[in-house]
Amino acid sequence: MPSGAPYRVVPWKTFGYGLGLFIDPESRRGRCLGHTGEGPGSVAAAYHFPDLDPTLSIAAFADVDDPGVVERAVLDLAA
């Protein structure tokens, strides 16, 4: 389902949210499906890129409060 109003500043071109997954059908790496979780002082992101050859699943973790840090790291690692 499309996200509608901006949820927060994210590095994705477009994204939707459904069944607990962020879904970006038009990321710089093709389709991107995953989830970002936040806790006090830490963030984790795990995403799958089924259009890459070979397909990739990437997880990133950081002791930060900004979820964009790990989301950008995931996109960079998928490059």
N, CA, C, O and CB atoms as a CASP TS submission, in Angstrom:
PFRMAT TS
TARGET T0000
AUTHOR 0000-0000-0000
METHOD Language model
MODEL 1
PARENT N/A
ATOM      1  N   MET     1       0.855  -1.171   0.000  1.00  0.00           N
ATOM      2  CA  MET     1       0.000   0.000   0.000  1.00  0.00           C
ATOM      3  C   MET     1       0.897   1.229   0.000  1.00  0.00           C
ATOM      4  O   MET     1       1.847   1.289   0.780  1.00  0.00           O
ATOM      5  CB  MET     1      -0.970   0.001   1.224  1.00  0.00           C
ATOM      6  N   PRO     2       0.625   2.195  -0.842  1.00  0.00           N
ATOM      7  CA  PRO     2       1.429   3.426  -0.848  1.00  0.00           C
ATOM      8  C   PRO     2       1.357   4.125   0.494  1.00  0.00           C
ATOM      9  O   PRO     2       0.360   4.037   1.211  1.00  0.00           O
ATOM     10  CB  PRO     2       0.960   4.376  -1.957  1.00  0.00           C
ATOM     11  N   SER     3       2.427   4.818   0.815  1.00  0.00           N
ATOM     12  CA  SER     3       2.512   5.430   2.135  1.00  0.00           C
ATOM     13  C   SER     3       1.663   6.676   2.292  1.00  0.00           C
ATOM     14  O   SER     3       1.361   7.068   3.419  1.00  0.00           O
ATOM     15  CB  SER     3       3.922   5.765   2.436  1.00  0.00           C
ATOM     16  N   GLY     4       1.263   7.320   1.186  1.00  0.00           N
ATOM     17  CA  GLY     4       0.474   8.542   1.289  1.00  0.00           C
ATOM     18  C   GLY     4       1.355   9.695   1.734  1.00  0.00           C
ATOM     19  O   GLY     4       2.322  10.041   1.055  1.00  0.00           O
ATOM     20  N   ALA     5       1.025  10.289   2.873  1.00  0.00           N
ATOM     21  CA  ALA     5       1.807  11.413   3.397  1.00  0.00           C
ATOM     22  C   ALA     5       3.189  10.923   3.809  1.00  0.00           C
ATOM     23  O   ALA     5       3.349   9.762   4.185  1.00  0.00           O
ATOM     24  CB  ALA     5       1.083  12.083   4.600  1.00  0.00           C
ATOM     25  N   PRO     6       4.186  11.801   3.742  1.00  0.00           N
ATOM     26  CA  PRO     6       5.534  11.388   4.139  1.00  0.00           C
ATOM     27  C   PRO     6       5.558  10.883   5.580  1.00  0.00           C
ATOM     28  O   PRO     6       5.035  11.530   6.487  1.00  0.00           O
ATOM     29  CB  PRO     6       6.516  12.552   3.977  1.00  0.00           C
ATOM     30  N   TYR     7       6.164   9.734   5.771  1.00  0.00           N
ATOM     31  CA  TYR     7       6.292   9.132   7.104  1.00  0.00           C
ATOM     32  C   TYR     7       7.435   9.805   7.849  1.00  0.00           C
ATOM     33  O   TYR     7       7.300  10.175   9.015  1.00  0.00           O
ATOM     34  CB  TYR     7       6.531   7.593   7.008  1.00  0.00           C
ATOM     35  N   ARG     8       8.555   9.958   7.165  1.00  0.00           N
ATOM     36  CA  ARG     8       9.740  10.627   7.667  1.00  0.00           C
ATOM     37  C   ARG     8      10.689  10.754   6.495  1.00  0.00           C
ATOM     38  O   ARG     8      10.387  10.271   5.404  1.00  0.00           O
ATOM     39  CB  ARG     8      10.395   9.851   8.867  1.00  0.00           C
ATOM     40  N   VAL     9      11.806  11.382   6.690  1.00  0.00           N
ATOM     41  CA  VAL     9      12.779  11.510   5.613  1.00  0.00           C
ATOM     42  C   VAL     9      13.452  10.155   5.425  1.00  0.00           C
ATOM     43  O   VAL     9      14.092   9.644   6.343  1.00  0.00           O
ATOM     44  CB  VAL     9      13.833  12.631   5.923  1.00  0.00           C
ATOM     45  N   VAL    10      13.308   9.576   4.239  1.00  0.00           N
ATOM     46  CA  VAL    10      13.910   8.279   3.925  1.00  0.00           C
ATOM     47  C   VAL    10      14.695   8.389   2.626  1.00  0.00           C
ATOM     48  O   VAL    10      14.414   9.272   1.815  1.00  0.00           O
ATOM     49  CB  VAL    10      12.825   7.170   3.818  1.00  0.00           C
ATOM     50  N   PRO    11      15.672   7.513   2.408  1.00  0.00           N
ATOM     51  CA  PRO    11      16.459   7.590   1.186  1.00  0.00           C
ATOM     52  C   PRO    11      15.810   6.914  -0.010  1.00  0.00           C
ATOM     53  O   PRO    11      16.426   6.844  -1.074  1.00  0.00           O
ATOM     54  CB  PRO    11      17.793   6.990   1.418  1.00  0.00           C
ATOM     55  N   TRP    12      14.584   6.412   0.127  1.00  0.00           N
ATOM     56  CA  TRP    12      13.937   5.680  -0.959  1.00  0.00           C
ATOM     57  C   TRP    12      13.249   6.643  -1.910  1.00  0.00           C
ATOM     58  O   TRP    12      12.766   7.695  -1.491  1.00  0.00           O
ATOM     59  CB  TRP    12      12.927   4.667  -0.405  1.00  0.00           C
ATOM     60  N   LYS    13      13.201   6.284  -3.211  1.00  0.00           N
ATOM     61  CA  LYS    13      12.537   7.112  -4.212  1.00  0.00           C
ATOM     62  C   LYS    13      11.022   7.122  -3.964  1.00  0.00           C
ATOM     63  O   LYS    13      10.416   8.188  -3.856  1.00  0.00           O
ATOM     64  CB  LYS    13      12.853   6.597  -5.641  1.00  0.00           C
ATOM     65  N   THR    14      10.430   5.959  -3.878  1.00  0.00           N
ATOM     66  CA  THR    14       9.020   5.803  -3.503  1.00  0.00           C
ATOM     67  C   THR    14       8.956   4.611  -2.567  1.00  0.00           C
ATOM     68  O   THR    14       9.798   3.718  -2.653  1.00  0.00           O
ATOM     69  CB  THR    14       8.079   5.603  -4.769  1.00  0.00           C
ATOM     70  N   PHE    15       7.993   4.576  -1.689  1.00  0.00           N
ATOM     71  CA  PHE    15       7.866   3.398  -0.849  1.00  0.00           C
ATOM     72  C   PHE    15       6.440   3.232  -0.386  1.00  0.00           C
ATOM     73  O   PHE    15       5.676   4.194  -0.298  1.00  0.00           O
ATOM     74  CB  PHE    15       8.803   3.482   0.346  1.00  0.00           C
ATOM     75  N   GLY    16       6.098   2.007  -0.095  1.00  0.00           N
ATOM     76  CA  GLY    16       4.805   1.676   0.478  1.00  0.00           C
ATOM     77  C   GLY    16       5.047   0.873   1.740  1.00  0.00           C
ATOM     78  O   GLY    16       6.183   0.500   2.032  1.00  0.00           O
ATOM     79  N   TYR    17       4.000   0.607   2.484  1.00  0.00           N
ATOM     80  CA  TYR    17       4.130  -0.122   3.727  1.00  0.00           C
ATOM     81  C   TYR    17       2.985  -1.110   3.812  1.00  0.00           C
ATOM     82  O   TYR    17       1.825  -0.723   3.667  1.00  0.00           O
ATOM     83  CB  TYR    17       4.143   0.833   4.949  1.00  0.00           C
ATOM     84  N   GLY    18       3.287  -2.381   4.044  1.00  0.00           N
ATOM     85  CA  GLY    18       2.244  -3.380   4.172  1.00  0.00           C
ATOM     86  C   GLY    18       2.778  -4.630   4.837  1.00  0.00           C
ATOM     87  O   GLY    18       3.897  -5.051   4.543  1.00  0.00           O
ATOM     88  N   LEU    19       2.018  -5.225   5.712  1.00  0.00           N
ATOM     89  CA  LEU    19       2.398  -6.438   6.421  1.00  0.00           C
ATOM     90  C   LEU    19       3.747  -6.298   7.130  1.00  0.00           C
ATOM     91  O   LEU    19       4.507  -7.262   7.221  1.00  0.00           O
ATOM     92  CB  LEU    19       2.443  -7.603   5.457  1.00  0.00           C
ATOM     93  N   GLY    20       4.041  -5.099   7.629  1.00  0.00           N
ATOM     94  CA  GLY    20       5.271  -4.883   8.361  1.00  0.00           C
ATOM     95  C   GLY    20       6.493  -4.640   7.500  1.00  0.00           C
ATOM     96  O   GLY    20       7.600  -4.533   8.028  1.00  0.00           O
ATOM     97  N   LEU    21       6.326  -4.550   6.188  1.00  0.00           N
ATOM     98  CA  LEU    21       7.463  -4.354   5.295  1.00  0.00           C
ATOM     99  C   LEU    21       7.418  -2.985   4.635  1.00  0.00           C
ATOM    100  O   LEU    21       6.357  -2.508   4.231  1.00  0.00           O
ATOM    101  CB  LEU    21       7.496  -5.443   4.233  1.00  0.00           C
ATOM    102  N   PHE    22       8.583  -2.361   4.531  1.00  0.00           N
ATOM    103  CA  PHE    22       8.730  -1.225   3.633  1.00  0.00           C
ATOM    104  C   PHE    22       8.964  -1.829   2.261  1.00  0.00           C
ATOM    105  O   PHE    22       9.763  -2.754   2.120  1.00  0.00           O
ATOM    106  CB  PHE    22       9.911  -0.249   4.072  1.00  0.00           C
ATOM    107  N   ILE    23       8.288  -1.324   1.262  1.00  0.00           N
ATOM    108  CA  ILE    23       8.420  -1.864  -0.094  1.00  0.00           C
ATOM    109  C   ILE    23       8.648  -0.695  -1.042  1.00  0.00           C
ATOM    110  O   ILE    23       7.800   0.189  -1.169  1.00  0.00           O
ATOM    111  CB  ILE    23       7.150  -2.695  -0.513  1.00  0.00           C
ATOM    112  N   ASP    24       9.799  -0.698  -1.707  1.00  0.00           N
ATOM    113  CA  ASP    24      10.118   0.333  -2.699  1.00  0.00           C
ATOM    114  C   ASP    24      10.283  -0.356  -4.043  1.00  0.00           C
ATOM    115  O   ASP    24      11.309  -0.992  -4.284  1.00  0.00           O
ATOM    116  CB  ASP    24      11.417   1.137  -2.309  1.00  0.00           C
ATOM    117  N   PRO    25       9.292  -0.243  -4.923  1.00  0.00           N
ATOM    118  CA  PRO    25       9.399  -0.913  -6.221  1.00  0.00           C
ATOM    119  C   PRO    25      10.348  -0.208  -7.188  1.00  0.00           C
ATOM    120  O   PRO    25      10.649  -0.749  -8.251  1.00  0.00           O
ATOM    121  CB  PRO    25       8.037  -1.017  -6.849  1.00  0.00           C
ATOM    122  N   GLU    26      10.822   0.983  -6.842  1.00  0.00           N
ATOM    123  CA  GLU    26      11.644   1.761  -7.774  1.00  0.00           C
ATOM    124  C   GLU    26      12.936   2.270  -7.125  1.00  0.00           C
ATOM    125  O   GLU    26      13.395   3.363  -7.457  1.00  0.00           O
ATOM    126  CB  GLU    26      10.842   2.941  -8.310  1.00  0.00           C
ATOM    127  N   SER    27      13.524   1.505  -6.216  1.00  0.00           N
ATOM    128  CA  SER    27      14.772   1.960  -5.609  1.00  0.00           C
ATOM    129  C   SER    27      15.885   1.952  -6.653  1.00  0.00           C
ATOM    130  O   SER    27      15.718   1.411  -7.746  1.00  0.00           O
ATOM    131  CB  SER    27      15.153   1.070  -4.399  1.00  0.00           C
ATOM    132  N   ARG    28      17.001   2.544  -6.315  1.00  0.00           N
ATOM    133  CA  ARG    28      18.151   2.556  -7.228  1.00  0.00           C
ATOM    134  C   ARG    28      18.649   1.146  -7.514  1.00  0.00           C
ATOM    135  O   ARG    28      19.401   0.940  -8.467  1.00  0.00           O
ATOM    136  CB  ARG    28      19.287   3.400  -6.645  1.00  0.00           C
ATOM    137  N   ARG    29      18.248   0.184  -6.714  1.00  0.00           N
ATOM    138  CA  ARG    29      18.689  -1.205  -6.868  1.00  0.00           C
ATOM    139  C   ARG    29      17.552  -2.117  -7.309  1.00  0.00           C
ATOM    140  O   ARG    29      17.645  -3.333  -7.143  1.00  0.00           O
ATOM    141  CB  ARG    29      19.280  -1.718  -5.561  1.00  0.00           C
ATOM    142  N   GLY    30      16.477  -1.556  -7.870  1.00  0.00           N
ATOM    143  CA  GLY    30      15.302  -2.360  -8.232  1.00  0.00           C
ATOM    144  C   GLY    30      14.393  -2.496  -7.022  1.00  0.00           C
ATOM    145  O   GLY    30      14.439  -1.683  -6.099  1.00  0.00           O
ATOM    146  N   ARG    31      13.563  -3.541  -7.038  1.00  0.00           N
ATOM    147  CA  ARG    31      12.641  -3.732  -5.907  1.00  0.00           C
ATOM    148  C   ARG    31      13.435  -3.920  -4.615  1.00  0.00           C
ATOM    149  O   ARG    31      14.477  -4.574  -4.591  1.00  0.00           O
ATOM    150  CB  ARG    31      11.708  -4.957  -6.151  1.00  0.00           C
ATOM    151  N   CYS    32      12.912  -3.327  -3.551  1.00  0.00           N
ATOM    152  CA  CYS    32      13.547  -3.396  -2.242  1.00  0.00           C
ATOM    153  C   CYS    32      12.449  -3.646  -1.216  1.00  0.00           C
ATOM    154  O   CYS    32      11.471  -2.902  -1.152  1.00  0.00           O
ATOM    155  CB  CYS    32      14.353  -2.083  -1.917  1.00  0.00           C
ATOM    156  N   LEU    33      12.614  -4.699  -0.412  1.00  0.00           N
ATOM    157  CA  LEU    33      11.622  -5.065   0.589  1.00  0.00           C
ATOM    158  C   LEU    33      12.325  -5.274   1.922  1.00  0.00           C
ATOM    159  O   LEU    33      13.351  -5.951   1.975  1.00  0.00           O
ATOM    160  CB  LEU    33      10.840  -6.340   0.167  1.00  0.00           C
ATOM    161  N   GLY    34      11.805  -4.718   2.973  1.00  0.00           N
ATOM    162  CA  GLY    34      12.444  -4.935   4.266  1.00  0.00           C
ATOM    163  C   GLY    34      11.780  -4.153   5.373  1.00  0.00           C
ATOM    164  O   GLY    34      10.629  -3.729   5.274  1.00  0.00           O
ATOM    165  N   HIS    35      12.553  -3.975   6.437  1.00  0.00           N
ATOM    166  CA  HIS    35      12.009  -3.295   7.613  1.00  0.00           C
ATOM    167  C   HIS    35      13.135  -2.633   8.390  1.00  0.00           C
ATOM    168  O   HIS    35      14.243  -3.161   8.476  1.00  0.00           O
ATOM    169  CB  HIS    35      11.236  -4.285   8.516  1.00  0.00           C
ATOM    170  N   THR    36      12.840  -1.484   8.949  1.00  0.00           N
ATOM    171  CA  THR    36      13.764  -0.775   9.818  1.00  0.00           C
ATOM    172  C   THR    36      13.150  -0.730  11.216  1.00  0.00           C
ATOM    173  O   THR    36      11.973  -0.409  11.377  1.00  0.00           O
ATOM    174  CB  THR    36      14.066   0.668   9.279  1.00  0.00           C
ATOM    175  N   GLY    37      13.952  -1.053  12.215  1.00  0.00           N
ATOM    176  CA  GLY    37      13.475  -1.028  13.596  1.00  0.00           C
ATOM    177  C   GLY    37      14.319  -0.067  14.422  1.00  0.00           C
ATOM    178  O   GLY    37      15.533   0.033  14.241  1.00  0.00           O
ATOM    179  N   GLU    38      13.656   0.633  15.328  1.00  0.00           N
ATOM    180  CA  GLU    38      14.345   1.612  16.163  1.00  0.00           C
ATOM    181  C   GLU    38      14.123   1.295  17.630  1.00  0.00           C
ATOM    182  O   GLU    38      13.049   0.853  18.038  1.00  0.00           O
ATOM    183  CB  GLU    38      13.867   3.036  15.845  1.00  0.00           C
ATOM    184  N   GLY    39      15.166   1.534  18.411  1.00  0.00           N
ATOM    185  CA  GLY    39      15.078   1.390  19.860  1.00  0.00           C
ATOM    186  C   GLY    39      15.871   2.521  20.483  1.00  0.00           C
ATOM    187  O   GLY    39      16.462   3.327  19.764  1.00  0.00           O
ATOM    188  N   PRO    40      15.895   2.596  21.777  1.00  0.00           N
ATOM    189  CA  PRO    40      16.661   3.669  22.414  1.00  0.00           C
ATOM    190  C   PRO    40      18.144   3.588  22.043  1.00  0.00           C
ATOM    191  O   PRO    40      18.850   2.673  22.467  1.00  0.00           O
ATOM    192  CB  PRO    40      16.496   3.607  23.940  1.00  0.00           C
ATOM    193  N   GLY    41      18.602   4.552  21.251  1.00  0.00           N
ATOM    194  CA  GLY    41      20.020   4.634  20.904  1.00  0.00           C
ATOM    195  C   GLY    41      20.519   3.661  19.873  1.00  0.00           C
ATOM    196  O   GLY    41      21.729   3.562  19.672  1.00  0.00           O
ATOM    197  N   SER    42      19.636   2.930  19.203  1.00  0.00           N
ATOM    198  CA  SER    42      20.093   2.006  18.169  1.00  0.00           C
ATOM    199  C   SER    42      19.032   1.829  17.089  1.00  0.00           C
ATOM    200  O   SER    42      17.839   2.021  17.322  1.00  0.00           O
ATOM    201  CB  SER    42      20.452   0.649  18.784  1.00  0.00           C
ATOM    202  N   VAL    43      19.504   1.456  15.901  1.00  0.00           N
ATOM    203  CA  VAL    43      18.629   1.246  14.755  1.00  0.00           C
ATOM    204  C   VAL    43      19.117   0.009  14.011  1.00  0.00           C
ATOM    205  O   VAL    43      20.321  -0.233  13.927  1.00  0.00           O
ATOM    206  CB  VAL    43      18.602   2.500  13.816  1.00  0.00           C
ATOM    207  N   ALA    44      18.184  -0.775  13.468  1.00  0.00           N
ATOM    208  CA  ALA    44      18.514  -1.938  12.652  1.00  0.00           C
ATOM    209  C   ALA    44      17.679  -1.886  11.385  1.00  0.00           C
ATOM    210  O   ALA    44      16.517  -1.480  11.415  1.00  0.00           O
ATOM    211  CB  ALA    44      18.271  -3.268  13.429  1.00  0.00           C
ATOM    212  N   ALA    45      18.270  -2.298  10.278  1.00  0.00           N
ATOM    213  CA  ALA    45      17.550  -2.359   9.007  1.00  0.00           C
ATOM    214  C   ALA    45      17.909  -3.658   8.305  1.00  0.00           C
ATOM    215  O   ALA    45      19.083  -4.019   8.225  1.00  0.00           O
ATOM    216  CB  ALA    45      17.884  -1.131   8.107  1.00  0.00           C
ATOM    217  N   ALA    46      16.904  -4.363   7.797  1.00  0.00           N
ATOM    218  CA  ALA    46      17.124  -5.597   7.034  1.00  0.00           C
ATOM    219  C   ALA    46      16.276  -5.507   5.767  1.00  0.00           C
ATOM    220  O   ALA    46      15.058  -5.342   5.837  1.00  0.00           O
ATOM    221  CB  ALA    46      16.757  -6.887   7.884  1.00  0.00           C
ATOM    222  N   TYR    47      16.930  -5.616   4.610  1.00  0.00           N
ATOM    223  CA  TYR    47      16.243  -5.455   3.333  1.00  0.00           C
ATOM    224  C   TYR    47      16.686  -6.507   2.334  1.00  0.00           C
ATOM    225  O   TYR    47      17.807  -7.012   2.398  1.00  0.00           O
ATOM    226  CB  TYR    47      16.490  -4.064   2.769  1.00  0.00           C
ATOM    227  N   HIS    48      15.782  -6.833   1.403  1.00  0.00           N
ATOM    228  CA  HIS    48      16.030  -7.815   0.347  1.00  0.00           C
ATOM    229  C   HIS    48      15.881  -7.129  -1.009  1.00  0.00           C
ATOM    230  O   HIS    48      14.970  -6.327  -1.214  1.00  0.00           O
ATOM    231  CB  HIS    48      15.053  -9.031   0.468  1.00  0.00           C
ATOM    232  N   PHE    49      16.781  -7.454  -1.927  1.00  0.00           N
ATOM    233  CA  PHE    49      16.802  -6.879  -3.272  1.00  0.00           C
ATOM    234  C   PHE    49      16.666  -8.006  -4.297  1.00  0.00           C
ATOM    235  O   PHE    49      17.675  -8.508  -4.793  1.00  0.00           O
ATOM    236  CB  PHE    49      18.114  -6.062  -3.513  1.00  0.00           C
ATOM    237  N   PRO    50      15.426  -8.413  -4.625  1.00  0.00           N
ATOM    238  CA  PRO    50      15.229  -9.571  -5.501  1.00  0.00           C
ATOM    239  C   PRO    50      15.587  -9.329  -6.967  1.00  0.00           C
ATOM    240  O   PRO    50      15.756 -10.292  -7.716  1.00  0.00           O
ATOM    241  CB  PRO    50      13.810 -10.007  -5.420  1.00  0.00           C
ATOM    242  N   ASP    51      15.706  -8.073  -7.396  1.00  0.00           N
ATOM    243  CA  ASP    51      16.004  -7.800  -8.804  1.00  0.00           C
ATOM    244  C   ASP    51      17.494  -7.797  -9.111  1.00  0.00           C
ATOM    245  O   ASP    51      17.876  -7.785 -10.281  1.00  0.00           O
ATOM    246  CB  ASP    51      15.414  -6.477  -9.202  1.00  0.00           C
ATOM    247  N   LEU    52      18.342  -7.806  -8.093  1.00  0.00           N
ATOM    248  CA  LEU    52      19.785  -7.831  -8.327  1.00  0.00           C
ATOM    249  C   LEU    52      20.213  -9.246  -8.715  1.00  0.00           C
ATOM    250  O   LEU    52      19.546 -10.222  -8.373  1.00  0.00           O
ATOM    251  CB  LEU    52      20.562  -7.348  -7.067  1.00  0.00           C
ATOM    252  N   ASP    53      21.316  -9.342  -9.424  1.00  0.00           N
ATOM    253  CA  ASP    53      21.842 -10.637  -9.829  1.00  0.00           C
ATOM    254  C   ASP    53      23.292 -10.736  -9.376  1.00  0.00           C
ATOM    255  O   ASP    53      24.164 -10.134 -10.002  1.00  0.00           O
ATOM    256  CB  ASP    53      21.723 -10.838 -11.369  1.00  0.00           C
ATOM    257  N   PRO    54      23.573 -11.466  -8.321  1.00  0.00           N
ATOM    258  CA  PRO    54      22.648 -12.303  -7.551  1.00  0.00           C
ATOM    259  C   PRO    54      21.785 -11.461  -6.620  1.00  0.00           C
ATOM    260  O   PRO    54      22.134 -10.330  -6.281  1.00  0.00           O
ATOM    261  CB  PRO    54      23.421 -13.348  -6.743  1.00  0.00           C
ATOM    262  N   THR    55      20.648 -12.034  -6.211  1.00  0.00           N
ATOM    263  CA  THR    55      19.797 -11.326  -5.261  1.00  0.00           C
ATOM    264  C   THR    55      20.555 -11.149  -3.949  1.00  0.00           C
ATOM    265  O   THR    55      21.415 -11.958  -3.599  1.00  0.00           O
ATOM    266  CB  THR    55      18.461 -12.088  -5.032  1.00  0.00           C
ATOM    267  N   LEU    56      20.226 -10.093  -3.241  1.00  0.00           N
ATOM    268  CA  LEU    56      20.909  -9.807  -1.982  1.00  0.00           C
ATOM    269  C   LEU    56      19.904  -9.581  -0.861  1.00  0.00           C
ATOM    270  O   LEU    56      18.821  -9.038  -1.075  1.00  0.00           O
ATOM    271  CB  LEU    56      21.821  -8.583  -2.130  1.00  0.00           C
ATOM    272  N   SER    57      20.285 -10.007   0.327  1.00  0.00           N
ATOM    273  CA  SER    57      19.604  -9.633   1.564  1.00  0.00           C
ATOM    274  C   SER    57      20.678  -9.027   2.459  1.00  0.00           C
ATOM    275  O   SER    57      21.731  -9.627   2.673  1.00  0.00           O
ATOM    276  CB  SER    57      18.879 -10.878   2.257  1.00  0.00           C
ATOM    277  N   ILE    58      20.406  -7.839   2.976  1.00  0.00           N
ATOM    278  CA  ILE    58      21.416  -7.095   3.723  1.00  0.00           C
ATOM    279  C   ILE    58      20.810  -6.586   5.024  1.00  0.00           C
ATOM    280  O   ILE    58      19.679  -6.103   5.044  1.00  0.00           O
ATOM    281  CB  ILE    58      21.975  -5.917   2.883  1.00  0.00           C
ATOM    282  N   ALA    59      21.563  -6.698   6.099  1.00  0.00           N
ATOM    283  CA  ALA    59      21.160  -6.140   7.392  1.00  0.00           C
ATOM    284  C   ALA    59      22.260  -5.204   7.870  1.00  0.00           C
ATOM    285  O   ALA    59      23.446  -5.488   7.698  1.00  0.00           O
ATOM    286  CB  ALA    59      20.886  -7.270   8.446  1.00  0.00           C
ATOM    287  N   ALA    60      21.862  -4.089   8.470  1.00  0.00           N
ATOM    288  CA  ALA    60      22.813  -3.123   9.014  1.00  0.00           C
ATOM    289  C   ALA    60      22.308  -2.663  10.379  1.00  0.00           C
ATOM    290  O   ALA    60      21.103  -2.554  10.609  1.00  0.00           O
ATOM    291  CB  ALA    60      23.003  -1.906   8.046  1.00  0.00           C
ATOM    292  N   PHE    61      23.250  -2.397  11.273  1.00  0.00           N
ATOM    293  CA  PHE    61      22.934  -2.010  12.640  1.00  0.00           C
ATOM    294  C   PHE    61      23.846  -0.867  13.056  1.00  0.00           C
ATOM    295  O   PHE    61      25.005  -0.821  12.645  1.00  0.00           O
ATOM    296  CB  PHE    61      23.078  -3.211  13.608  1.00  0.00           C
ATOM    297  N   ALA    62      23.338   0.059  13.868  1.00  0.00           N
ATOM    298  CA  ALA    62      24.180   1.161  14.329  1.00  0.00           C
ATOM    299  C   ALA    62      23.654   1.701  15.657  1.00  0.00           C
ATOM    300  O   ALA    62      22.456   1.649  15.937  1.00  0.00           O
ATOM    301  CB  ALA    62      24.234   2.289  13.269  1.00  0.00           C
ATOM    302  N   ASP    63      24.565   2.214  16.458  1.00  0.00           N
ATOM    303  CA  ASP    63      24.219   2.858  17.728  1.00  0.00           C
ATOM    304  C   ASP    63      23.941   4.333  17.467  1.00  0.00           C
ATOM    305  O   ASP    63      24.708   5.203  17.880  1.00  0.00           O
ATOM    306  CB  ASP    63      25.362   2.686  18.782  1.00  0.00           C
ATOM    307  N   VAL    64      22.838   4.603  16.780  1.00  0.00           N
ATOM    308  CA  VAL    64      22.437   5.965  16.415  1.00  0.00           C
ATOM    309  C   VAL    64      20.940   6.102  16.629  1.00  0.00           C
ATOM    310  O   VAL    64      20.249   5.123  16.911  1.00  0.00           O
ATOM    311  CB  VAL    64      22.819   6.296  14.934  1.00  0.00           C
ATOM    312  N   ASP    65      20.445   7.330  16.494  1.00  0.00           N
ATOM    313  CA  ASP    65      19.005   7.572  16.588  1.00  0.00           C
ATOM    314  C   ASP    65      18.372   7.816  15.221  1.00  0.00           C
ATOM    315  O   ASP    65      17.146   7.865  15.115  1.00  0.00           O
ATOM    316  CB  ASP    65      18.735   8.758  17.497  1.00  0.00           C
ATOM    317  N   ASP    66      19.183   7.971  14.170  1.00  0.00           N
ATOM    318  CA  ASP    66      18.701   8.294  12.825  1.00  0.00           C
ATOM    319  C   ASP    66      18.585   7.028  11.991  1.00  0.00           C
ATOM    320  O   ASP    66      19.611   6.460  11.617  1.00  0.00           O
ATOM    321  CB  ASP    66      19.638   9.306  12.136  1.00  0.00           C
ATOM    322  N   PRO    67      17.360   6.556  11.678  1.00  0.00           N
ATOM    323  CA  PRO    67      17.208   5.340  10.878  1.00  0.00           C
ATOM    324  C   PRO    67      17.765   5.480   9.465  1.00  0.00           C
ATOM    325  O   PRO    67      18.101   4.478   8.834  1.00  0.00           O
ATOM    326  CB  PRO    67      15.755   4.960  10.806  1.00  0.00           C
ATOM    327  N   GLY    68      17.867   6.702   8.963  1.00  0.00           N
ATOM    328  CA  GLY    68      18.410   6.908   7.628  1.00  0.00           C
ATOM    329  C   GLY    68      19.857   6.456   7.514  1.00  0.00           C
ATOM    330  O   GLY    68      20.312   6.120   6.420  1.00  0.00           O
ATOM    331  N   VAL    69      20.597   6.443   8.637  1.00  0.00           N
ATOM    332  CA  VAL    69      22.005   6.026   8.619  1.00  0.00           C
ATOM    333  C   VAL    69      22.109   4.574   8.159  1.00  0.00           C
ATOM    334  O   VAL    69      22.894   4.268   7.262  1.00  0.00           O
ATOM    335  CB  VAL    69      22.650   6.196  10.023  1.00  0.00           C
ATOM    336  N   VAL    70      21.329   3.680   8.760  1.00  0.00           N
ATOM    337  CA  VAL    70      21.415   2.267   8.383  1.00  0.00           C
ATOM    338  C   VAL    70      20.721   1.995   7.058  1.00  0.00           C
ATOM    339  O   VAL    70      21.151   1.117   6.311  1.00  0.00           O
ATOM    340  CB  VAL    70      20.807   1.392   9.471  1.00  0.00           C
ATOM    341  N   GLU    71      19.654   2.732   6.750  1.00  0.00           N
ATOM    342  CA  GLU    71      18.989   2.526   5.464  1.00  0.00           C
ATOM    343  C   GLU    71      19.913   2.920   4.309  1.00  0.00           C
ATOM    344  O   GLU    71      19.971   2.215   3.301  1.00  0.00           O
ATOM    345  CB  GLU    71      17.678   3.336   5.399  1.00  0.00           C
ATOM    346  N   ARG    72      20.635   4.036   4.442  1.00  0.00           N
ATOM    347  CA  ARG    72      21.595   4.426   3.406  1.00  0.00           C
ATOM    348  C   ARG    72      22.734   3.414   3.321  1.00  0.00           C
ATOM    349  O   ARG    72      23.222   3.120   2.229  1.00  0.00           O
ATOM    350  CB  ARG    72      22.154   5.835   3.688  1.00  0.00           C
ATOM    351  N   ALA    73      23.161   2.878   4.468  1.00  0.00           N
ATOM    352  CA  ALA    73      24.214   1.855   4.464  1.00  0.00           C
ATOM    353  C   ALA    73      23.764   0.612   3.699  1.00  0.00           C
ATOM    354  O   ALA    73      24.545   0.024   2.951  1.00  0.00           O
ATOM    355  CB  ALA    73      24.603   1.477   5.908  1.00  0.00           C
ATOM    356  N   VAL    74      22.505   0.212   3.887  1.00  0.00           N
ATOM    357  CA  VAL    74      21.978  -0.942   3.160  1.00  0.00           C
ATOM    358  C   VAL    74      22.012  -0.678   1.656  1.00  0.00           C
ATOM    359  O   VAL    74      22.447  -1.534   0.886  1.00  0.00           O
ATOM    360  CB  VAL    74      20.537  -1.265   3.619  1.00  0.00           C
ATOM    361  N   LEU    75      21.554   0.506   1.233  1.00  0.00           N
ATOM    362  CA  LEU    75      21.569   0.823  -0.203  1.00  0.00           C
ATOM    363  C   LEU    75      22.990   0.863  -0.734  1.00  0.00           C
ATOM    364  O   LEU    75      23.248   0.391  -1.841  1.00  0.00           O
ATOM    365  CB  LEU    75      20.873   2.165  -0.470  1.00  0.00           C
ATOM    366  N   ASP    76      23.917   1.419   0.035  1.00  0.00           N
ATOM    367  CA  ASP    76      25.316   1.473  -0.402  1.00  0.00           C
ATOM    368  C   ASP    76      25.904   0.068  -0.535  1.00  0.00           C
ATOM    369  O   ASP    76      26.622  -0.219  -1.493  1.00  0.00           O
ATOM    370  CB  ASP    76      26.155   2.306   0.585  1.00  0.00           C
ATOM    371  N   LEU    77      25.598  -0.804   0.423  1.00  0.00           N
ATOM    372  CA  LEU    77      26.112  -2.170   0.362  1.00  0.00           C
ATOM    373  C   LEU    77      25.520  -2.948  -0.810  1.00  0.00           C
ATOM    374  O   LEU    77      26.156  -3.861  -1.336  1.00  0.00           O
ATOM    375  CB  LEU    77      25.820  -2.898   1.665  1.00  0.00           C
ATOM    376  N   ALA    78      24.311  -2.590  -1.217  1.00  0.00           N
ATOM    377  CA  ALA    78      23.680  -3.270  -2.354  1.00  0.00           C
ATOM    378  C   ALA    78      24.242  -2.823  -3.688  1.00  0.00           C
ATOM    379  O   ALA    78      23.943  -3.429  -4.717  1.00  0.00           O
ATOM    380  CB  ALA    78      22.193  -3.034  -2.338  1.00  0.00           C
ATOM    381  N   ALA    79      25.055  -1.770  -3.691  1.00  0.00           N
ATOM    382  CA  ALA    79      25.608  -1.242  -4.948  1.00  0.00           C
ATOM    383  C   ALA    79      26.561  -2.220  -5.579  1.00  0.00           C
ATOM    384  O   ALA    79      27.118  -1.942  -6.640  1.00  0.00           O
ATOM    385  CB  ALA    79      26.317   0.082  -4.713  1.00  0.00           C
TER
END
